[in-house]
Amino acid sequence: MCIRDSDLVGREVAILSHNNYEPGTYNISWDGTLKDNSFATSGVYVLIAEMGENLFSKKLILMK
């Protein structure tokens, strides 16, 4: 499963997890760090979880 964060334009800004998980419930957090190790600005981001061929998305709001 790959869980990544994208901006509203669709650019991937961070990969939060790229692991194989057993069925269950998990908590994954994002500290606002981008792929280039800078910090994200306040705004709206989209969390995308890929599980096999299934995609799930959730809107995130980052406020500083």
All heavy atoms as TSV, in Angstrom:
chain	resi	resn	atom	element	x	y	z
A	1	MET	N	N	0.844	-1.159	0.000
A	1	MET	CA	C	0.000	0.000	0.000
A	1	MET	C	C	0.894	1.227	0.000
A	1	MET	O	O	1.889	1.284	0.694
A	1	MET	CB	C	-0.898	0.009	1.227
A	1	MET	CG	C	-1.669	1.280	1.369
A	1	MET	SD	S	-2.932	1.375	2.657
A	1	MET	CE	C	-2.245	0.570	4.030
A	2	CYS	N	N	0.517	2.207	-0.779
A	2	CYS	CA	C	1.239	3.468	-0.834
A	2	CYS	C	C	0.277	4.576	-0.421
A	2	CYS	O	O	-0.830	4.667	-0.940
A	2	CYS	CB	C	1.762	3.726	-2.240
A	2	CYS	SG	S	2.654	5.280	-2.400
A	3	ILE	N	N	0.692	5.390	0.526
A	3	ILE	CA	C	-0.113	6.523	0.960
A	3	ILE	C	C	0.704	7.766	0.678
A	3	ILE	O	O	1.835	7.901	1.135
A	3	ILE	CB	C	-0.464	6.431	2.458
A	3	ILE	CG1	C	-1.234	5.140	2.715
A	3	ILE	CG2	C	-1.267	7.650	2.898
A	3	ILE	CD1	C	-1.498	4.846	4.157
A	4	ARG	N	N	0.123	8.655	-0.121
A	4	ARG	CA	C	0.861	9.855	-0.500
A	4	ARG	C	C	-0.027	11.084	-0.342
A	4	ARG	O	O	-1.236	10.981	-0.243
A	4	ARG	CB	C	1.383	9.740	-1.921
A	4	ARG	CG	C	0.315	9.652	-2.982
A	4	ARG	CD	C	0.946	9.515	-4.360
A	4	ARG	NE	N	-0.024	9.676	-5.394
A	4	ARG	CZ	C	-0.721	8.706	-5.943
A	4	ARG	NH1	N	-0.526	7.464	-5.535
A	4	ARG	NH2	N	-1.595	8.937	-6.885
A	5	ASP	N	N	0.603	12.237	-0.336
A	5	ASP	CA	C	-0.090	13.498	-0.187
A	5	ASP	C	C	0.173	14.309	-1.443
A	5	ASP	O	O	1.311	14.387	-1.907
A	5	ASP	CB	C	0.440	14.220	1.058
A	5	ASP	CG	C	-0.523	15.223	1.618
A	5	ASP	OD1	O	-1.680	15.258	1.154
A	5	ASP	OD2	O	-0.127	15.969	2.514
A	6	SER	N	N	-0.882	14.895	-1.992
A	6	SER	CA	C	-0.779	15.697	-3.202
A	6	SER	C	C	-1.417	17.053	-2.978
A	6	SER	O	O	-2.297	17.202	-2.128
A	6	SER	CB	C	-1.504	15.011	-4.366
A	6	SER	OG	O	-0.964	13.746	-4.617
A	7	ASP	N	N	-0.969	18.052	-3.769
A	7	ASP	CA	C	-1.646	19.338	-3.699
A	7	ASP	C	C	-2.873	19.288	-4.606
A	7	ASP	O	O	-3.143	18.276	-5.251
A	7	ASP	CB	C	-0.695	20.486	-4.050
A	7	ASP	CG	C	-0.143	20.427	-5.469
A	7	ASP	OD1	O	-0.667	19.650	-6.299
A	7	ASP	OD2	O	0.811	21.156	-5.750
A	8	LEU	N	N	-3.631	20.368	-4.664
A	8	LEU	CA	C	-4.875	20.355	-5.438
A	8	LEU	C	C	-4.655	20.293	-6.941
A	8	LEU	O	O	-5.564	19.970	-7.687
A	8	LEU	CB	C	-5.736	21.566	-5.077
A	8	LEU	CG	C	-6.354	21.507	-3.684
A	8	LEU	CD1	C	-7.165	22.762	-3.406
A	8	LEU	CD2	C	-7.218	20.272	-3.525
A	9	VAL	N	N	-3.434	20.571	-7.395
A	9	VAL	CA	C	-3.106	20.470	-8.813
A	9	VAL	C	C	-2.754	19.030	-9.183
A	9	VAL	O	O	-2.703	18.665	-10.336
A	9	VAL	CB	C	-1.953	21.434	-9.164
A	9	VAL	CG1	C	-1.588	21.376	-10.623
A	9	VAL	CG2	C	-2.319	22.855	-8.769
A	10	GLY	N	N	-2.525	18.196	-8.165
A	10	GLY	CA	C	-2.202	16.793	-8.392
A	10	GLY	C	C	-0.735	16.459	-8.255
A	10	GLY	O	O	-0.327	15.327	-8.456
A	11	ARG	N	N	0.092	17.445	-7.910
A	11	ARG	CA	C	1.520	17.189	-7.727
A	11	ARG	C	C	1.740	16.443	-6.421
A	11	ARG	O	O	1.228	16.859	-5.373
A	11	ARG	CB	C	2.305	18.491	-7.696
A	11	ARG	CG	C	2.315	19.235	-9.007
A	11	ARG	CD	C	3.060	20.522	-8.833
A	11	ARG	NE	N	2.294	21.367	-7.911
A	11	ARG	CZ	C	2.128	22.670	-8.066
A	11	ARG	NH1	N	2.685	23.303	-9.061
A	11	ARG	NH2	N	1.410	23.357	-7.181
A	12	GLU	N	N	2.494	15.375	-6.481
A	12	GLU	CA	C	2.817	14.622	-5.268
A	12	GLU	C	C	3.770	15.458	-4.423
A	12	GLU	O	O	4.813	15.878	-4.904
A	12	GLU	CB	C	3.453	13.297	-5.649
A	12	GLU	CG	C	3.758	12.405	-4.471
A	12	GLU	CD	C	4.307	11.079	-4.923
A	12	GLU	OE1	O	3.502	10.201	-5.236
A	12	GLU	OE2	O	5.538	10.971	-4.979
A	13	VAL	N	N	3.403	15.705	-3.171
A	13	VAL	CA	C	4.246	16.520	-2.301
A	13	VAL	C	C	4.945	15.697	-1.229
A	13	VAL	O	O	5.971	16.107	-0.704
A	13	VAL	CB	C	3.459	17.681	-1.658
A	13	VAL	CG1	C	2.961	18.644	-2.725
A	13	VAL	CG2	C	2.311	17.176	-0.816
A	14	ALA	N	N	4.398	14.529	-0.889
A	14	ALA	CA	C	5.013	13.694	0.144
A	14	ALA	C	C	4.510	12.261	0.011
A	14	ALA	O	O	3.394	12.034	-0.428
A	14	ALA	CB	C	4.687	14.218	1.538
A	15	ILE	N	N	5.361	11.310	0.355
A	15	ILE	CA	C	4.953	9.907	0.474
A	15	ILE	C	C	4.961	9.591	1.959
A	15	ILE	O	O	5.999	9.671	2.614
A	15	ILE	CB	C	5.884	8.977	-0.306
A	15	ILE	CG1	C	5.802	9.289	-1.795
A	15	ILE	CG2	C	5.522	7.519	-0.029
A	15	ILE	CD1	C	6.752	8.486	-2.661
A	16	LEU	N	N	3.793	9.284	2.498
A	16	LEU	CA	C	3.673	9.066	3.935
A	16	LEU	C	C	3.974	7.637	4.340
A	16	LEU	O	O	4.412	7.375	5.455
A	16	LEU	CB	C	2.272	9.448	4.405
A	16	LEU	CG	C	1.822	10.860	4.027
A	16	LEU	CD1	C	0.420	11.125	4.544
A	16	LEU	CD2	C	2.790	11.896	4.550
A	17	SER	N	N	3.719	6.696	3.467
A	17	SER	CA	C	3.967	5.300	3.797
A	17	SER	C	C	4.030	4.497	2.500
A	17	SER	O	O	3.301	4.774	1.561
A	17	SER	CB	C	2.855	4.756	4.693
A	17	SER	OG	O	3.097	3.401	4.986
A	18	HIS	N	N	4.904	3.545	2.490
A	18	HIS	CA	C	5.022	2.647	1.335
A	18	HIS	C	C	5.348	1.254	1.874
A	18	HIS	O	O	6.432	0.730	1.681
A	18	HIS	CB	C	6.094	3.157	0.386
A	18	HIS	CG	C	6.059	2.497	-0.961
A	18	HIS	ND1	N	4.956	2.533	-1.771
A	18	HIS	CD2	C	6.977	1.789	-1.628
A	18	HIS	CE1	C	5.208	1.879	-2.880
A	18	HIS	NE2	N	6.434	1.407	-2.817
A	19	ASN	N	N	4.406	0.695	2.619
A	19	ASN	CA	C	4.609	-0.582	3.299
A	19	ASN	C	C	3.479	-1.544	2.984
A	19	ASN	O	O	2.417	-1.140	2.530
A	19	ASN	CB	C	4.652	-0.381	4.821
A	19	ASN	CG	C	5.812	0.458	5.264
A	19	ASN	OD1	O	6.927	0.276	4.807
A	19	ASN	ND2	N	5.563	1.400	6.145
A	20	ASN	N	N	3.715	-2.799	3.259
A	20	ASN	CA	C	2.646	-3.795	3.199
A	20	ASN	C	C	2.057	-3.915	4.595
A	20	ASN	O	O	2.782	-4.104	5.570
A	20	ASN	CB	C	3.196	-5.151	2.751
A	20	ASN	CG	C	3.638	-5.129	1.311
A	20	ASN	OD1	O	2.986	-4.527	0.474
A	20	ASN	ND2	N	4.746	-5.776	1.022
A	21	TYR	N	N	0.742	-3.789	4.688
A	21	TYR	CA	C	0.052	-3.846	5.970
A	21	TYR	C	C	-0.882	-5.042	5.996
A	21	TYR	O	O	-1.511	-5.370	4.996
A	21	TYR	CB	C	-0.789	-2.584	6.198
A	21	TYR	CG	C	0.024	-1.339	6.393
A	21	TYR	CD1	C	0.304	-0.487	5.330
A	21	TYR	CD2	C	0.502	-1.003	7.642
A	21	TYR	CE1	C	1.043	0.658	5.513
A	21	TYR	CE2	C	1.238	0.145	7.839
A	21	TYR	CZ	C	1.502	0.974	6.764
A	21	TYR	OH	O	2.236	2.108	6.952
A	22	GLU	N	N	-0.985	-5.650	7.155
A	22	GLU	CA	C	-1.986	-6.683	7.388
A	22	GLU	C	C	-3.336	-5.983	7.573
A	22	GLU	O	O	-3.372	-4.808	7.938
A	22	GLU	CB	C	-1.643	-7.493	8.635
A	22	GLU	CG	C	-0.352	-8.285	8.526
A	22	GLU	CD	C	-0.432	-9.379	7.472
A	22	GLU	OE1	O	-1.503	-9.993	7.320
A	22	GLU	OE2	O	0.576	-9.606	6.791
A	23	PRO	N	N	-4.448	-6.671	7.328
A	23	PRO	CA	C	-5.750	-6.042	7.567
A	23	PRO	C	C	-5.847	-5.521	8.999
A	23	PRO	O	O	-5.367	-6.143	9.940
A	23	PRO	CB	C	-6.744	-7.187	7.332
A	23	PRO	CG	C	-6.035	-8.113	6.398
A	23	PRO	CD	C	-4.587	-8.036	6.798
A	24	GLY	N	N	-6.441	-4.356	9.145
A	24	GLY	CA	C	-6.590	-3.755	10.460
A	24	GLY	C	C	-6.721	-2.255	10.364
A	24	GLY	O	O	-6.882	-1.698	9.288
A	25	THR	N	N	-6.626	-1.597	11.484
A	25	THR	CA	C	-6.725	-0.146	11.567
A	25	THR	C	C	-5.363	0.418	11.919
A	25	THR	O	O	-4.687	-0.078	12.809
A	25	THR	CB	C	-7.750	0.248	12.651
A	25	THR	OG1	O	-9.009	-0.333	12.331
A	25	THR	CG2	C	-7.891	1.746	12.736
A	26	TYR	N	N	-4.975	1.471	11.214
A	26	TYR	CA	C	-3.666	2.086	11.417
A	26	TYR	C	C	-3.812	3.593	11.486
A	26	TYR	O	O	-4.713	4.176	10.876
A	26	TYR	CB	C	-2.715	1.732	10.261
A	26	TYR	CG	C	-2.448	0.265	10.158
A	26	TYR	CD1	C	-3.257	-0.562	9.385
A	26	TYR	CD2	C	-1.396	-0.314	10.847
A	26	TYR	CE1	C	-3.033	-1.927	9.303
A	26	TYR	CE2	C	-1.155	-1.672	10.773
A	26	TYR	CZ	C	-1.970	-2.470	9.992
A	26	TYR	OH	O	-1.735	-3.810	9.918
A	27	ASN	N	N	-2.935	4.242	12.215
A	27	ASN	CA	C	-2.840	5.698	12.260
A	27	ASN	C	C	-1.556	6.107	11.569
A	27	ASN	O	O	-0.481	5.620	11.909
A	27	ASN	CB	C	-2.824	6.209	13.700
A	27	ASN	CG	C	-4.140	6.009	14.399
A	27	ASN	OD1	O	-5.188	6.273	13.822
A	27	ASN	ND2	N	-4.100	5.534	15.631
A	28	ILE	N	N	-1.679	6.998	10.617
A	28	ILE	CA	C	-0.516	7.516	9.902
A	28	ILE	C	C	-0.598	9.030	9.991
A	28	ILE	O	O	-1.646	9.618	9.722
A	28	ILE	CB	C	-0.512	7.049	8.438
A	28	ILE	CG1	C	-0.386	5.526	8.401
A	28	ILE	CG2	C	0.615	7.704	7.662
A	28	ILE	CD1	C	-0.545	4.918	7.044
A	29	SER	N	N	0.488	9.668	10.399
A	29	SER	CA	C	0.467	11.120	10.538
A	29	SER	C	C	1.461	11.756	9.564
A	29	SER	O	O	2.391	11.115	9.089
A	29	SER	CB	C	0.787	11.520	11.973
A	29	SER	OG	O	2.072	11.080	12.326
A	30	TRP	N	N	1.218	13.024	9.281
A	30	TRP	CA	C	2.075	13.813	8.390
A	30	TRP	C	C	2.499	15.061	9.139
A	30	TRP	O	O	1.654	15.822	9.625
A	30	TRP	CB	C	1.329	14.162	7.106
A	30	TRP	CG	C	2.091	15.015	6.143
A	30	TRP	CD1	C	3.381	14.850	5.751
A	30	TRP	CD2	C	1.612	16.160	5.441
A	30	TRP	NE1	N	3.739	15.803	4.842
A	30	TRP	CE2	C	2.661	16.633	4.638
A	30	TRP	CE3	C	0.399	16.827	5.432
A	30	TRP	CZ2	C	2.534	17.742	3.818
A	30	TRP	CZ3	C	0.277	17.927	4.611
A	30	TRP	CH2	C	1.329	18.380	3.807
A	31	ASP	N	N	3.788	15.292	9.245
A	31	ASP	CA	C	4.292	16.449	9.986
A	31	ASP	C	C	4.414	17.703	9.120
A	31	ASP	O	O	4.936	18.717	9.561
A	31	ASP	CB	C	5.632	16.126	10.642
A	31	ASP	CG	C	6.720	15.802	9.635
A	31	ASP	OD1	O	6.470	15.869	8.408
A	31	ASP	OD2	O	7.834	15.462	10.078
A	32	GLY	N	N	3.934	17.648	7.893
A	32	GLY	CA	C	3.981	18.807	6.999
A	32	GLY	C	C	5.270	18.925	6.220
A	32	GLY	O	O	5.495	19.904	5.523
A	33	THR	N	N	6.146	17.914	6.311
A	33	THR	CA	C	7.402	17.935	5.573
A	33	THR	C	C	7.166	17.449	4.147
A	33	THR	O	O	6.514	16.429	3.926
A	33	THR	CB	C	8.449	17.043	6.258
A	33	THR	OG1	O	8.621	17.485	7.602
A	33	THR	CG2	C	9.778	17.094	5.532
A	34	LEU	N	N	7.714	18.180	3.184
A	34	LEU	CA	C	7.583	17.817	1.778
A	34	LEU	C	C	8.725	16.892	1.350
A	34	LEU	O	O	9.660	16.649	2.110
A	34	LEU	CB	C	7.586	19.087	0.917
A	34	LEU	CG	C	6.493	20.099	1.254
A	34	LEU	CD1	C	6.661	21.351	0.417
A	34	LEU	CD2	C	5.118	19.501	1.059
A	35	LYS	N	N	8.640	16.396	0.121
A	35	LYS	CA	C	9.669	15.470	-0.378
A	35	LYS	C	C	11.062	16.082	-0.367
A	35	LYS	O	O	12.047	15.381	-0.207
A	35	LYS	CB	C	9.328	15.005	-1.798
A	35	LYS	CG	C	8.135	14.100	-1.872
A	35	LYS	CD	C	7.946	13.406	-3.196
A	35	LYS	CE	C	7.992	14.282	-4.395
A	35	LYS	NZ	N	7.665	13.585	-5.647
A	36	ASP	N	N	11.158	17.415	-0.535
A	36	ASP	CA	C	12.472	18.064	-0.548
A	36	ASP	C	C	12.921	18.522	0.845
A	36	ASP	O	O	13.841	19.308	0.985
A	36	ASP	CB	C	12.466	19.241	-1.519
A	36	ASP	CG	C	11.518	20.358	-1.094
A	36	ASP	OD1	O	10.873	20.233	-0.025
A	36	ASP	OD2	O	11.411	21.354	-1.833
A	37	ASN	N	N	12.240	18.018	1.893
A	37	ASN	CA	C	12.522	18.313	3.300
A	37	ASN	C	C	12.185	19.734	3.728
A	37	ASN	O	O	12.536	20.141	4.827
A	37	ASN	CB	C	13.968	17.977	3.679
A	37	ASN	CG	C	14.200	16.483	3.678
A	37	ASN	OD1	O	13.322	15.715	4.049
A	37	ASN	ND2	N	15.373	16.067	3.242
A	38	SER	N	N	11.501	20.505	2.853
A	38	SER	CA	C	10.984	21.802	3.278
A	38	SER	C	C	9.616	21.578	3.924
A	38	SER	O	O	9.101	20.457	3.929
A	38	SER	CB	C	10.878	22.758	2.090
A	38	SER	OG	O	9.921	22.276	1.155
A	39	PHE	N	N	9.031	22.627	4.474
A	39	PHE	CA	C	7.734	22.494	5.127
A	39	PHE	C	C	6.630	23.029	4.233
A	39	PHE	O	O	6.790	24.057	3.572
A	39	PHE	CB	C	7.725	23.216	6.476
A	39	PHE	CG	C	8.587	22.544	7.497
A	39	PHE	CD1	C	9.827	23.049	7.817
A	39	PHE	CD2	C	8.160	21.378	8.119
A	39	PHE	CE1	C	10.635	22.425	8.749
A	39	PHE	CE2	C	8.965	20.735	9.050
A	39	PHE	CZ	C	10.196	21.263	9.359
A	40	ALA	N	N	5.515	22.330	4.211
A	40	ALA	CA	C	4.366	22.727	3.400
A	40	ALA	C	C	3.755	24.008	3.948
A	40	ALA	O	O	3.792	24.269	5.145
A	40	ALA	CB	C	3.325	21.614	3.396
A	41	THR	N	N	3.191	24.800	3.053
A	41	THR	CA	C	2.473	25.997	3.465
A	41	THR	C	C	1.055	25.615	3.863
A	41	THR	O	O	0.575	24.523	3.524
A	41	THR	CB	C	2.422	27.015	2.318
A	41	THR	OG1	O	1.763	26.418	1.199
A	41	THR	CG2	C	3.820	27.453	1.906
A	42	SER	N	N	0.389	26.502	4.575
A	42	SER	CA	C	-1.010	26.265	4.911
A	42	SER	C	C	-1.805	26.118	3.620
A	42	SER	O	O	-1.540	26.804	2.632
A	42	SER	CB	C	-1.561	27.443	5.718
A	42	SER	OG	O	-0.913	27.551	6.951
A	43	GLY	N	N	-2.763	25.217	3.618
A	43	GLY	CA	C	-3.577	25.024	2.428
A	43	GLY	C	C	-4.299	23.692	2.444
A	43	GLY	O	O	-4.316	22.995	3.460
A	44	VAL	N	N	-4.873	23.358	1.301
A	44	VAL	CA	C	-5.629	22.126	1.144
A	44	VAL	C	C	-4.778	21.112	0.394
A	44	VAL	O	O	-4.176	21.439	-0.638
A	44	VAL	CB	C	-6.955	22.380	0.392
A	44	VAL	CG1	C	-7.730	21.086	0.202
A	44	VAL	CG2	C	-7.801	23.404	1.135
A	45	TYR	N	N	-4.731	19.898	0.901
A	45	TYR	CA	C	-3.979	18.811	0.297
A	45	TYR	C	C	-4.911	17.608	0.167
A	45	TYR	O	O	-5.964	17.551	0.791
A	45	TYR	CB	C	-2.757	18.448	1.144
A	45	TYR	CG	C	-1.762	19.575	1.206
A	45	TYR	CD1	C	-1.872	20.576	2.166
A	45	TYR	CD2	C	-0.731	19.657	0.279
A	45	TYR	CE1	C	-0.975	21.636	2.204
A	45	TYR	CE2	C	0.166	20.705	0.317
A	45	TYR	CZ	C	0.044	21.688	1.279
A	45	TYR	OH	O	0.925	22.730	1.307
A	46	VAL	N	N	-4.526	16.657	-0.649
A	46	VAL	CA	C	-5.328	15.453	-0.848
A	46	VAL	C	C	-4.489	14.240	-0.446
A	46	VAL	O	O	-3.393	14.039	-0.969
A	46	VAL	CB	C	-5.785	15.313	-2.318
A	46	VAL	CG1	C	-6.596	14.052	-2.508
A	46	VAL	CG2	C	-6.588	16.535	-2.742
A	47	LEU	N	N	-4.995	13.465	0.488
A	47	LEU	CA	C	-4.368	12.216	0.893
A	47	LEU	C	C	-4.890	11.122	-0.023
A	47	LEU	O	O	-6.101	10.981	-0.185
A	47	LEU	CB	C	-4.716	11.893	2.345
A	47	LEU	CG	C	-4.181	10.559	2.846
A	47	LEU	CD1	C	-2.710	10.708	3.189
A	47	LEU	CD2	C	-4.958	10.086	4.038
A	48	ILE	N	N	-3.999	10.377	-0.641
A	48	ILE	CA	C	-4.390	9.293	-1.547
A	48	ILE	C	C	-3.781	7.995	-1.044
A	48	ILE	O	O	-2.581	7.905	-0.832
A	48	ILE	CB	C	-3.915	9.568	-2.984
A	48	ILE	CG1	C	-4.530	10.869	-3.484
A	48	ILE	CG2	C	-4.275	8.400	-3.899
A	48	ILE	CD1	C	-3.947	11.356	-4.787
A	49	ALA	N	N	-4.633	7.007	-0.822
A	49	ALA	CA	C	-4.180	5.684	-0.390
A	49	ALA	C	C	-4.449	4.711	-1.528
A	49	ALA	O	O	-5.574	4.590	-1.994
A	49	ALA	CB	C	-4.915	5.247	0.864
A	50	GLU	N	N	-3.398	4.041	-1.992
A	50	GLU	CA	C	-3.521	3.015	-3.027
A	50	GLU	C	C	-3.447	1.659	-2.362
A	50	GLU	O	O	-2.459	1.343	-1.712
A	50	GLU	CB	C	-2.384	3.133	-4.033
A	50	GLU	CG	C	-2.366	4.399	-4.821
A	50	GLU	CD	C	-1.174	4.439	-5.766
A	50	GLU	OE1	O	-0.795	3.379	-6.302
A	50	GLU	OE2	O	-0.618	5.531	-5.933
A	51	MET	N	N	-4.493	0.871	-2.511
A	51	MET	CA	C	-4.519	-0.480	-1.958
A	51	MET	C	C	-4.843	-1.426	-3.102
A	51	MET	O	O	-6.009	-1.545	-3.490
A	51	MET	CB	C	-5.547	-0.569	-0.835
A	51	MET	CG	C	-5.126	0.228	0.374
A	51	MET	SD	S	-6.336	0.243	1.671
A	51	MET	CE	C	-7.154	1.773	1.323
A	52	GLY	N	N	-3.801	-2.026	-3.649
A	52	GLY	CA	C	-3.990	-2.848	-4.837
A	52	GLY	C	C	-4.448	-1.966	-5.985
A	52	GLY	O	O	-3.818	-0.981	-6.305
A	53	GLU	N	N	-5.574	-2.311	-6.562
A	53	GLU	CA	C	-6.128	-1.507	-7.655
A	53	GLU	C	C	-7.110	-0.455	-7.152
A	53	GLU	O	O	-7.652	0.316	-7.942
A	53	GLU	CB	C	-6.812	-2.423	-8.673
A	53	GLU	CG	C	-5.843	-3.343	-9.379
A	53	GLU	CD	C	-6.529	-4.220	-10.404
A	53	GLU	OE1	O	-7.686	-3.929	-10.774
A	53	GLU	OE2	O	-5.907	-5.200	-10.838
A	54	ASN	N	N	-7.334	-0.388	-5.842
A	54	ASN	CA	C	-8.283	0.562	-5.264
A	54	ASN	C	C	-7.568	1.829	-4.823
A	54	ASN	O	O	-6.488	1.782	-4.246
A	54	ASN	CB	C	-8.997	-0.050	-4.057
A	54	ASN	CG	C	-9.809	-1.267	-4.433
A	54	ASN	OD1	O	-10.538	-1.243	-5.416
A	54	ASN	ND2	N	-9.676	-2.330	-3.678
A	55	LEU	N	N	-8.198	2.973	-5.106
A	55	LEU	CA	C	-7.703	4.272	-4.664
A	55	LEU	C	C	-8.731	4.907	-3.740
A	55	LEU	O	O	-9.931	4.884	-4.020
A	55	LEU	CB	C	-7.493	5.215	-5.856
A	55	LEU	CG	C	-6.355	4.908	-6.798
A	55	LEU	CD1	C	-6.367	5.880	-7.963
A	55	LEU	CD2	C	-5.029	4.966	-6.078
A	56	PHE	N	N	-8.270	5.455	-2.648
A	56	PHE	CA	C	-9.124	6.182	-1.727
A	56	PHE	C	C	-8.496	7.550	-1.504
A	56	PHE	O	O	-7.283	7.663	-1.405
A	56	PHE	CB	C	-9.239	5.443	-0.387
A	56	PHE	CG	C	-9.831	4.069	-0.529
A	56	PHE	CD1	C	-9.015	2.960	-0.694
A	56	PHE	CD2	C	-11.206	3.896	-0.518
A	56	PHE	CE1	C	-9.553	1.690	-0.830
A	56	PHE	CE2	C	-11.753	2.628	-0.656
A	56	PHE	CZ	C	-10.931	1.535	-0.814
A	57	SER	N	N	-9.310	8.578	-1.418
A	57	SER	CA	C	-8.772	9.917	-1.203
A	57	SER	C	C	-9.534	10.626	-0.095
A	57	SER	O	O	-10.696	10.343	0.171
A	57	SER	CB	C	-8.824	10.737	-2.490
A	57	SER	OG	O	-10.158	10.934	-2.897
A	58	LYS	N	N	-8.838	11.564	0.538
A	58	LYS	CA	C	-9.414	12.344	1.628
A	58	LYS	C	C	-8.783	13.726	1.592
A	58	LYS	O	O	-7.564	13.859	1.426
A	58	LYS	CB	C	-9.111	11.670	2.980
A	58	LYS	CG	C	-9.714	12.320	4.167
A	58	LYS	CD	C	-11.197	12.048	4.202
A	58	LYS	CE	C	-11.752	12.583	5.506
A	58	LYS	NZ	N	-13.173	12.484	5.571
A	59	LYS	N	N	-9.604	14.756	1.712
A	59	LYS	CA	C	-9.096	16.119	1.720
A	59	LYS	C	C	-8.509	16.446	3.092
A	59	LYS	O	O	-9.101	16.132	4.123
A	59	LYS	CB	C	-10.232	17.089	1.386
A	59	LYS	CG	C	-9.810	18.537	1.359
A	59	LYS	CD	C	-10.887	19.458	0.831
A	59	LYS	CE	C	-12.087	19.423	1.740
A	59	LYS	NZ	N	-13.090	20.446	1.406
A	60	LEU	N	N	-7.339	17.066	3.100
A	60	LEU	CA	C	-6.669	17.487	4.332
A	60	LEU	C	C	-6.504	19.008	4.304
A	60	LEU	O	O	-6.216	19.573	3.257
A	60	LEU	CB	C	-5.273	16.874	4.446
A	60	LEU	CG	C	-5.155	15.366	4.394
A	60	LEU	CD1	C	-3.681	14.979	4.392
A	60	LEU	CD2	C	-5.863	14.742	5.575
A	61	ILE	N	N	-6.683	19.642	5.418
A	61	ILE	CA	C	-6.442	21.063	5.526
A	61	ILE	C	C	-5.295	21.270	6.510
A	61	ILE	O	O	-5.380	20.836	7.664
A	61	ILE	CB	C	-7.702	21.821	5.995
A	61	ILE	CG1	C	-8.821	21.623	4.978
A	61	ILE	CG2	C	-7.392	23.300	6.199
A	61	ILE	CD1	C	-10.157	22.174	5.410
A	62	LEU	N	N	-4.234	21.904	6.051
A	62	LEU	CA	C	-3.076	22.183	6.892
A	62	LEU	C	C	-3.143	23.653	7.297
A	62	LEU	O	O	-3.148	24.528	6.435
A	62	LEU	CB	C	-1.774	21.894	6.149
A	62	LEU	CG	C	-0.478	22.209	6.877
A	62	LEU	CD1	C	-0.344	21.348	8.119
A	62	LEU	CD2	C	0.717	22.033	5.973
A	63	MET	N	N	-3.256	23.900	8.581
A	63	MET	CA	C	-3.303	25.264	9.101
A	63	MET	C	C	-2.137	25.446	10.060
A	63	MET	O	O	-1.936	24.619	10.943
A	63	MET	CB	C	-4.621	25.530	9.823
A	63	MET	CG	C	-5.813	25.406	8.914
A	63	MET	SD	S	-7.422	25.867	9.581
A	63	MET	CE	C	-7.347	25.509	11.284
A	64	LYS	N	N	-1.410	26.493	9.874
A	64	LYS	CA	C	-0.263	26.793	10.750
A	64	LYS	C	C	-0.599	27.935	11.662
A	64	LYS	O	O	-1.363	28.780	11.403
A	64	LYS	CB	C	0.958	27.133	9.912
A	64	LYS	CG	C	1.463	25.939	9.123
A	64	LYS	CD	C	2.730	26.311	8.432
A	64	LYS	CE	C	3.306	25.078	7.778
A	64	LYS	NZ	N	4.583	25.323	7.197
